[in-house]
């Protein structure tokens, strides 16, 4: 995807809104809208947005896990399994 072809001025958005929305259904490339020559907004289709949000959530979970490892807030899996088994047997 060539990003430079996906940069349009706000006047293009105003004049071609329906066409832009229709094109999002066909191609999944984001559209960058400029105002006074400066990039202001990125538009994308809903599926791409949802995928981005899911990816961000997974990255946050990984970052939290890495931080917990660095802080020593982890336990060997065998200890956790044994503790769960003991809890089950006590019930």
PyMOL commands that set and color helices and strands:
alter all, ss='L'
color gray80, all
select helices_A, chain A and resi 3-6+10-26+46-70+77-90
alter helices_A, ss='H'
color red, helices_A
select strands_A, chain A and resi 7-9+31-35+38-43
alter strands_A, ss='S'
color yellow, strands_A
deselect
rebuild
show_as cartoon
